Amino acid sequence: MIETQAKTSAIVFAYSDVGVRCLRVLLDAGVHVPLVVTHRDDPAETRWFASVAELAAEHGLPCVAPDDPNTPEFLAFAREKAGHPDFLFSFYYRRMLAGPWLTLPGFGAFNLHGSLLPKYRGRAPVNWAVIHGERETGASLHVMNEKPDNGAIVDQCAVPILGDDTAREVFDKVVVAAEIVLARSLPRLIDGSARFTPQDLSQGRYFGARRPDDGRIPSDANARQIHDLVRALAPPYPGAFAFVGGQRVFVERTRHAPTPPGAPGQGLRMWSDGATLWLLAADGDALRVLAARCEGDTMPLNAAGFESRFASACIHADA
């Protein structure tokens, strides 16, 4: 258990696995949490991650999920519940917090972001890092201000991205990195010895949210780019896809392999050699398709199923 000064308090905005693990760090350190703010689960989104609301309930912590945390009414409610806490922490909370929140805590407001800032500021940082073929990412604890992810850095922890890692696998590493960063930073934040390093924003850029339709495989992408997109959007994310014969086919797992003899055609295409399903890129390189499915189907699409459904061993992916 991390030793802290008595009665250190923090209001916590949190969601997802990072929210759960970081809230546990605070509680393990003896930090008083008078209020937890989270999100209602979206029924249109598959929740594959742990619940902050459930953790708060286990510990008897007041927990609310406002539609808009920035209304004067909710700010007044929070002040009534939490007073003027020492800290405000945001752990994968999905809404920007307005200026009044940032001046509420006595010792500062801090956010935990899932990248090595200043790289991949903004939304879906793990997915974007995998899409761009990065070999490393991590977690950063930084000072919050009214611009997203651009405050001074308190601490960072890097994790590797292996060549076949999916975004979910990378996210699991980032969760551990987030826990490490907060656990080793918290004592220094409390005793006032933490040092803050301003970000050089020229060394990174901001990325926006991704939508399911952004998963369409570009017809001119090379095999490396396709592989990175597939693993970035593999389940539980919406998935990379191509339209094959007018049917949306989700490609969920691939692996680089030598282009098989007799691979036909040019451009982005899906092909069965009778035993293996292939995705052939515009550059002529090949990916073995290890997992795929047609939209609306629960059963996987294999080589035999591909030939049966599409009545052809070579189907061009529609541009």
N, C-alpha and C positions, 0 to 999 in steps of 0.2 A: 504494500500500500504506500502511495506517495504521501509524504507528510506535508501538510499545508498549515498556514496560519488559521486560527480559529475563526469560524463564522464567515469565511469567504463565500460570497454568494454569486450566482450567475443565472440569468434568464437564458434559456436555450431554445433556439429554433432548429429543428432537426427533422430529417426524413431519411429513409433507406438504411442500408447496412452501415454506412459511415456515421449516420446519425445515432444509430443504436450503439455502436462500439465507442464513439466519442462521448456520448452521454454516460456510458458505463465508466469511462476513465474519470470523469468528473465525480461521479458518485463514489468510486473507489478511493478517490483522493479526499473524500470528506467535504467536498464543496456542497453548499446548500443551494438547492435548485427550487426556488419558489414557484416557477412557472415553466412549463414546456409547451412550445408552440409547434404544431406539426401540420400535415395535410390530411384531408380525407382521401382515402384511396379512390382512384378514378376507376369506375366499373369498366371502362373501355380499355384499361391497361392491365396486363397480366402482372400481378404483384408476386415477384419471385424473391423479394428481399424481406428482411426482418422489419418488424413494426415498432416504431418509436412509441406509438400510443400504448401498445401492449407492455413495453418495458416500463413506461411511466406508471401504468396501472399496477404493475408488480411492486413498485416501490412507493406507491401511494402518493405520487406526484400529481399536482394539478396539471391537466393537459387539455389544450383546446386546439381547434382547427378552424380558424376564421377564413372566410372567403377572401378577405382583404385585410392583411395585418396593418395596413398604413392608415386606416381611418382614425380620426380623433377619438371616436368612441372606444375602439379597441386599445389604443394607446393609453387612454384613461383607465381602462380595465386592468391593463398590465401594470400600470403604476400602483393601482390599488392592491394588486396581488403581490407584486415584487418590490414595491418601493423604488429605491435607487440602488440596484444591485452593483456589485463591484465590476462584473463583467457581463457582456452579452456575447454569446457564441452562436454562430450559424454553421451547422454541419449538414451540408447537402439539402438545405432548405431551398425551395425552388422559386421563391419570390425575392425581388430586391426590396431591401428595407430602406425606408425614407430617412431623411436627416434627423428627425426627432429621436429615432431609435438609437442612432449612433452617438448621441450626446447623453443618453440616459445613464449608462453605466459609469461608475467613477474611475475605473482603471482601463476602460477601452472596450471596443467591439471588434471581434475577430471572426474571420471566416476560414473554413477548411475547404480547399479547392483540390480537385482530383487531377492535377497536372503539376509539372515543374514550372511554375510561373517564372517569367512572363509568357511562356509558351502555352498555347491552347487556353487562353482566357475565354470565358463565356460558357456556353452550353455543351453538353455531351463530350467533355474533354477526353475521356478514355476512348470513345468510339472514333473521334476525329484522329487521335494519335495512331490508332491501329490502321485506319483508312490511309493515312499518310506513310505507313511503313516504318514508323518510329521503332527504335530498338530499346527505348527507355522512356518511362514516364514516372509519376510519383504523386506525392501529396504535398501541399504547401499550406501552412498556416500564415495568414496575413492580416494586416489591419484592414478593417472595413471602412470604405468611404462611399460616396454617392455614385461612383463609377464602378462597374462590375470588375472585380478581380484585379484592381490596379493599386491597392494599398501596399505599404512596405511589408516585406517578408519577415516573419519571426523565425521560421524554420522550415526545412524541406527534408523529405526522405525519398530517395529514388528506388525504383523497382525495374527489373528487366522486362522486356517484351520479347518473347521467343518468336521465331518465325512462323509457327503454326498456332500460337496462342489466339484464342477467341477474346472478344472484348469482355465477356463475362469472366474469363480466367484472369485477365489483366485487372478488371475491377476488383476481384477478390484480393489481389496483391495490393491494390491501392487502399483497400479498407485497412489492411494491416499497417501499411505505411502511415495512414492517417492516425491510427491509434498510437504508433510510435512517436510521431511528431507531437501530438498533443500531450502525451505522457511525459516527454522529456522537456517540453516547453512550459508546462503549467507551473512548476515551482518557480521558474524564472519570471513568469508573468506576475505571479503573486508577490514575490519579494522585490519586484521592481528592477531586477538585474537583466531582463531580456533586452537584447539589442535588435533594432529594426533596420533592415537593409532595403532602401528604396529600389523599386523595380526599374530596370532599363527596358521600357516598353518597346523599344525598337528591336529587341531580340525575340519578340513573339507577336502574335496577332490574336484578334478576337474571332471566335467562331459562334455561329448561331445555332439554334435548335435544329434537329433533324426531323423530317416527316417520313412516314412509311414509303411514300412515293419516291423519296430520294434514294431508295435502295435499288433503283433500276440500273442494271449493269450497262455502262456505256458501250456502244457498238465498236468504238475505236480503242477501247482499253486494252493494254497488254496483259499477259497472264499474271504478272506480279501485281498489277493494280486490281485485277479481278479477285485474286486470292485475298488481298488485303481487305477489299470491300466485303467479301463473303465472311471472313472471320470477324470483321468489325460489327456485322449485323446478324451473326448467327444467334440462334435461340439463347436467351429469351427475347432478344430484340426482333423487330419485324421481319428481317431477312432481306438478302439480296435476291434479285429476280431478273428474269428475262421473259419476254413473250415468245413462245415457241408455237408456231402454227395457230396464233391467236389465243393461246392459253398461257396464263401466267404460271411460270415454273419458278419456285423458290429453290435456290441453291444454298444449302446450309453448311456444307463442309467440302473442302477441296484439298488437293495436295499436288504439288508440282511433280511432273513426270515427263520423261522423254516423249516427244510426239510419236504416237504409234504409227507403224507402217500403214499406208493406205488411207490415212486421214484425208477426207475429201474437202474440196471447196476452199473458199477464202472468206474472210470476215468472221464475225462472232457467230459460232454455231455449236450446236449440241449434237453429239454423235454417239451411236452405240456400235461397238465392234462385236456385239453378240454376248460378250461377257462383262464388259466394263462400260460405264457411262462416262463420256468425256465432254469437257467444255473446251473448245478450241478458240483461242483468242485471235484478234485481228493481226497480231504480229507473227502468227504461225506457231506459237508455243502452246502447250497443252496442260490442262489440269484434269486429273482424275476427279470425278464427282463421287464423293464418299457418302453424301447424304443430300437428297433432294425430294421435293414433293410438288405436286400440282395444287394450285389454289383450290381450297375446299376439301381436299383429301386429307385423311389422317394417316393413310398408309404411305410408306416411302416409295419413291419412284426409282426403280433400278433399270438396268439395261433392258431386260425383257419387257418390263412394264412400259418403258419408253417406246420400244418398237411396236408393241401392241396398241398403245394409245394413239400414236402418231402415224402408224402404218408406214414408217420409213426409218431407215437407220441413219439418215442425215437430215437434220432440220436446221435451217438458218434461224437464228434468233432475230426477231423483228427489230429493226432499228427504230 
